[in-house]
Amino acid sequence: MGRPKKELSSLKIIQVNVRMTVNDYMKVSADAETIGLSVAEYIRRKITEKSLPKKRVSPSDRKIFVELSRVGNNLNQITKVVNSGIRDPFIINRQLEEVKMLLQYLKSNIANNDR
């Protein structure tokens, strides 16, 4: 038994050729590649106003985002402690050292193109 026939309205039987500059094509191609679509599918979704997938985030970039989130969390904790009136220099100093180490780690990854 074969595959059921598609409805005529869902078949892609019309082809439209579009001329564009090299710069325009490079931009469209890069945008399509960024979100993991073919150029044709990207253009089709743009002109029909269908939703586009969110941009892909590589695992290494995701790791950097997680580390930045941790840095932000540490800074929020430090701010909360300072504003609460609790003055324990050991806790604040330890958290600042953690933030410093995370920032150095992120800087070295970005500088070494480990992304």
Residue, then its C-alpha position, 0 to 999 in steps of 0.5 A: m500500500g502506497r502513501p496517501k495522496k496529498e491534497l492539491s492545496s498542500l502541494k508545492i507546484i508553483q516555483v517563483n524565481v527571484r533575483m537579488t544582489v549578492n549581498d542580499y543573498m548572503k544575508v538571507s542565506a546567513d539568516a536561514e543557516t542561523i536558524g537551521l532552515s533552507v533558503a527557500e523555506y526561510i523565504r517561504r516562512k517570511i513572506t507568509e508570516k509563519s513563525l520562524p524557529k528561534k535562533r540556534v545556540s551552540p552548546s559552547d555558547r549555551k555553556i557561556f550563557v550558563e556561566l554568565s547567569r551564575v555570575g549574575n546570580n553571585l552578584n545578586q547575592i552579594t548585593k542582597v547581603v550588602n543591602s541587608g546590613i549583614r556585614d560579613p566580609f568573609i562571605i562577600n569576599r568569597q563571593l567576589e572571588e567566585v565572580k572574578m574566577l568565573l569572569q576570568y574563565l569566560k574571558s579565556n574561553i572567548a579569547n581562545n575561541d573555545r566557543 
